[in-house]
Amino acid sequence: MKVLLKAISMCLLLSCGTVTQESMLRQSELYASRIAFGWEKLGCFQLLGNASLQGSNLVARGPFVLWGDAEEGLLRGDFFGPDGRPVVSINGDSTGILIYMPRDEYATFMPGGLHAGEGTIPVIDLVHLLRTAYPLVMEAWEITGSASVSGERIQWIFCALTDRMVLSMENGDIFPSECEWKTGEFTVRASSPDDEYNAWPWSWSTRINDNAVDLELTEINISAVPWGGIWEMTVPIPIDTVDSTPLWQPEFESDRR
């Protein structure tokens, strides 16, 4: 009898540590509920940190400040060089994103939002990404319903034309760890030292359209009050407007928008 009880106890212990499809899908449900909680109470915020920028004609390291507004879908940021002068400034709203590089006297406007691969990520979705590491604003039930399990990873798949974006979350993590598409990727390397409902993605590594950016946050201010004119950006040079691309959409329901 003792041997039987010991065997049963051992089986129970082993089963508790086993990763199953059901346990991974439960993790996706918890993740969806956490980020819905964080998104619902998010208003205006300010992110401070350090960045490393590298592109075809740009190499810079220095501090950055990013402002976001989840209610209005606004984004404004400045990345500074070691000398304290702006290297890249961005301004985004529902019409798209304006990127200004004052040292190179170059500015480009991307209609609709950030162009990544063959698709576009709207500004409101970028704000959502900064808070949750999920690249589209979706209902919790949509996020759970579109999740699939591959080994010990949860995956979400998005599409734009012939391109596919795959977002992956490791077993036990509180945020997805990486997202890949044909010509780019981003990785969340760490989260802020808060409980899982209040944590933010803290450290990022990204590669978008041949530009690599590493971000490390030092401060998150969710009670920041922006000053007048913060959402505006003056560009004293001609602006190059690129062609529009379709929005990234969840593959399971590509006609959602």
Secondary structure, 3 states (H helix, E strand, C coil): CHHHHHHHHHHHHHHHCCCCHHHHHHHHHHHHHHHHHHHHCCCEEEEEEEEEEEECCEEEEEEEEEEEECCCCEEEEEEECCCCCEEEEEEEECCEEEEEECCCCEEEEEECCEEECCEEECHHHHHHHHHHCCCCCCCHHHHHHCCEEECCEEEEEEEECCEEEEEEEECCCCCCCEEEECCEEEEEEEECCCCCCCCCEEEEEEEECCEEEEEEEEEEECCCCCCCCCCCCCCCCCCEECCCCCECEEHHHCCCC
